[in-house]
Amino acid sequence: MPVVLLDAFHWTNLLQPQYYVENGGLWLLLFVVFAETGLFVGFFLPGDSLLFVAGIYAHEISRKTGEVVPGLAYQFLDAIGLGAIRNEWIDLLVLSALIALAGIAGNSLGYWTGRKVGPAMYQWRDRLLFKKKYLHQAREFYEKHGGLAVVGARFLPLIRTFAPIVAGIVQMDRAKFHFYNIIGSISWVCSMIFAGYFLQKWILASYGFDLKEHLEVIVLVIVFVTTAPVIFKMITGKVKSNE
């Protein structure tokens, strides 16, 4: 199936998860997940909403032209000669496995980058946005709650981009990081992919409401739900610091 990357492209498309799925397909989806979790510049890319939409399109993709084509998992199955297999459970499992691997690889790169630059940062002078005490505070936090931080960060936009880098900077135990990296990636990917697929299927069958026709609203709801805890924590933190 041909992949179109620049179909009437506008910069706002970068914030629309359906654009990646409909035009870039599986391979662009894997790169986006890898970049968002492993590259410093990937923090602006959609994560939760992209996986949710990917779940909706796991088995089949409905294009704006009205054409219905095999879903995201088919692109991989066809590439390895198993394109004739058409089963929703296989599609979901294959798609989840591939994206989870991309997420694991991304976090591993972020952690590796952090470990490389971390030692030098302890020699930096204090600046407006950098103070050594922050490094020591981060080290203490990761020593006590490193596993929870790595897993929980997966479900929080922005934080999931920087959490593995910080874990590397503070020299979090390598084996511990990779263990929770795998747990976190599988949990995040499977929950979002399966939620998107089965919620779409249930709502369509029960109420005749097609989520594919209202993806903009769905994306806004997901963004609000996932960012609300971060915003709330920032606000309450500032309030406490001013008391």
C-alpha positions in Angstrom: 0.0 0.0 0.0 1.6 3.3 -1.0 2.4 5.8 1.7 1.8 9.5 1.1 3.7 11.9 3.4 3.1 15.3 1.9 -0.6 15.3 1.0 -1.6 19.0 1.2 0.8 19.4 4.2 0.4 22.2 6.7 2.4 22.6 9.9 -0.8 22.2 11.9 -0.9 18.6 10.6 1.9 17.8 13.1 -0.6 18.2 15.9 -3.2 16.0 14.3 -2.6 12.3 15.0 -5.0 11.2 12.2 -2.6 12.8 9.7 0.2 10.6 10.6 -2.0 7.5 10.4 -3.7 8.3 7.2 -0.7 9.7 5.3 2.4 8.2 6.9 1.1 4.8 7.9 2.8 2.4 10.3 6.4 3.4 9.7 5.8 7.1 10.4 3.8 6.1 13.4 6.7 4.1 14.8 9.1 6.9 14.1 6.9 9.4 15.9 6.6 7.2 19.0 10.4 6.7 19.0 11.1 10.4 18.6 8.6 11.5 21.2 10.0 9.1 23.8 13.7 9.3 22.8 14.6 12.6 21.2 14.7 15.9 23.1 13.0 17.7 20.2 10.1 15.2 20.1 8.2 16.6 23.0 5.6 18.4 20.9 4.6 15.3 19.0 1.2 13.7 19.8 1.6 10.5 21.9 -1.6 9.3 23.7 -3.9 10.7 21.1 -1.8 9.1 18.3 -2.0 5.7 19.9 -5.7 6.0 20.5 -6.3 6.9 16.9 -3.9 4.1 15.8 -6.1 1.7 17.8 -9.2 2.9 15.9 -7.3 2.3 12.6 -5.6 -1.0 13.7 -7.8 -3.2 11.5 -8.8 -0.9 8.7 -8.3 2.6 7.6 -11.0 4.8 6.2 -9.6 7.5 3.9 -11.3 10.9 3.2 -11.9 9.7 -0.3 -14.2 7.0 1.1 -11.7 4.2 0.3 -11.3 1.5 3.0 -8.0 -0.2 3.1 -6.3 -2.7 5.5 -5.2 -1.3 8.8 -1.8 -0.3 10.2 -0.7 -3.8 11.2 -1.3 -5.0 7.6 1.7 -2.9 6.4 4.0 -5.0 8.5 2.4 -8.3 7.9 2.4 -7.7 4.2 6.1 -6.8 4.3 7.0 -10.1 5.9 4.7 -12.1 3.6 1.8 -12.6 6.0 -0.6 -10.1 4.5 -3.2 -12.7 3.8 -3.8 -12.9 7.6 -6.8 -10.7 8.4 -7.8 -11.0 12.1 -8.5 -8.2 14.5 -6.7 -9.8 17.4 -3.6 -10.4 15.4 -3.7 -6.9 14.1 -4.0 -5.5 17.6 -1.2 -7.6 19.0 1.2 -7.0 16.1 0.5 -3.3 16.2 0.9 -3.1 19.9 4.1 -5.1 19.9 5.7 -2.9 17.2 4.8 0.3 18.8 5.9 -0.9 22.3 9.3 -1.8 20.8 9.6 1.7 19.3 8.8 3.2 22.7 11.3 1.0 24.4 14.0 1.9 21.9 13.1 5.6 22.2 13.4 5.6 26.0 16.6 3.6 25.9 18.1 6.3 23.6 17.0 9.0 25.9 18.5 7.2 28.9 21.8 6.6 27.0 22.0 10.3 26.1 21.4 11.3 29.7 24.2 9.0 30.9 26.6 10.5 28.4 26.0 14.1 29.3 25.1 13.6 33.0 28.7 13.5 34.5 29.6 16.8 32.8 26.5 18.5 34.1 27.7 18.2 37.7 30.5 20.5 36.8 28.3 23.2 35.4 27.9 26.5 37.2 24.6 27.5 38.5 22.5 29.5 36.1 19.1 31.0 35.9 17.5 27.7 34.7 20.1 25.3 36.0 21.2 24.6 39.6 23.2 21.7 40.8 20.7 21.1 43.7 18.1 20.1 41.1 20.4 17.3 40.0 20.8 16.1 43.5 17.1 16.3 44.1 16.4 14.4 41.0 18.9 11.7 42.0 17.2 11.2 45.3 13.8 11.1 43.7 14.9 8.4 41.2 16.6 6.4 43.9 13.3 6.3 45.8 10.7 6.3 43.1 12.6 5.6 39.9 10.4 2.7 38.8 7.2 4.7 39.3 8.7 7.7 37.5 9.7 5.7 34.4 6.3 3.9 34.2 4.1 6.9 35.1 5.9 9.3 32.8 4.7 7.2 29.9 1.1 8.5 30.5 2.1 12.2 30.8 2.8 14.4 27.8 6.1 16.3 27.8 7.3 14.4 30.9 7.6 11.1 29.0 10.1 12.8 26.7 12.4 14.1 29.5 12.0 11.4 32.1 14.4 8.8 30.5 16.9 11.6 29.8 16.8 12.7 33.5 17.1 9.0 34.6 20.3 8.7 32.6 21.6 12.0 33.9 21.2 11.0 37.5 22.7 7.6 36.7 19.6 5.5 37.6 20.5 1.8 37.8 20.7 0.5 34.2 18.9 -2.8 34.9 16.2 -1.2 36.9 15.6 1.4 34.3 15.3 -1.1 31.4 12.9 -3.3 33.4 10.5 -0.5 34.1 11.0 0.9 30.6 9.7 -2.3 29.2 6.8 -2.5 31.7 5.9 1.2 31.1 6.0 0.9 27.3 3.8 -2.2 27.1 1.3 -0.8 29.6 1.0 2.6 27.8 0.8 1.2 24.3 -1.6 -1.6 25.0 -4.0 0.5 27.1 -4.2 3.2 24.4 -4.4 0.9 21.4 -7.0 -1.4 22.9 -9.0 1.5 24.3 -9.1 3.1 20.9 -10.1 0.0 19.0 -12.7 -1.4 21.3 -14.3 1.9 22.3 -14.8 2.7 18.7 -16.2 -0.7 18.0 -18.6 -0.6 21.1 -19.8 3.0 20.5 -20.4 2.3 16.8 -22.4 -0.9 17.5 -24.4 0.5 20.4 -25.1 4.0 19.4 -24.2 4.2 15.7 -21.7 7.0 16.6 -18.5 6.8 14.5 -15.4 8.2 16.3 -13.6 8.4 13.0 -15.9 11.3 12.1 -15.1 13.2 15.3 -11.4 12.7 15.8 -10.7 16.3 16.5 -13.0 16.3 19.5 -11.6 12.9 20.7 -8.1 14.3 20.5 -8.9 17.4 22.5 -10.5 15.3 25.2 -7.5 13.0 25.4 -5.1 16.0 25.5 -7.1 17.6 28.3 -7.3 14.4 30.4 -3.6 13.6 30.0 -2.4 17.1 30.6 -4.8 18.1 33.4 -2.7 16.3 36.2 0.5 18.0 35.0 -1.2 21.4 35.0 -2.8 20.8 38.4 0.5 19.8 39.9 2.2 22.8 38.6 -0.5 25.2 39.9 -0.7 23.6 43.4 3.1 23.4 43.5 3.4 27.2 42.9 0.6 27.9 45.5 2.5 25.8 48.1 5.8 27.5 47.4 4.2 31.0 47.8 2.7 30.1 51.2 
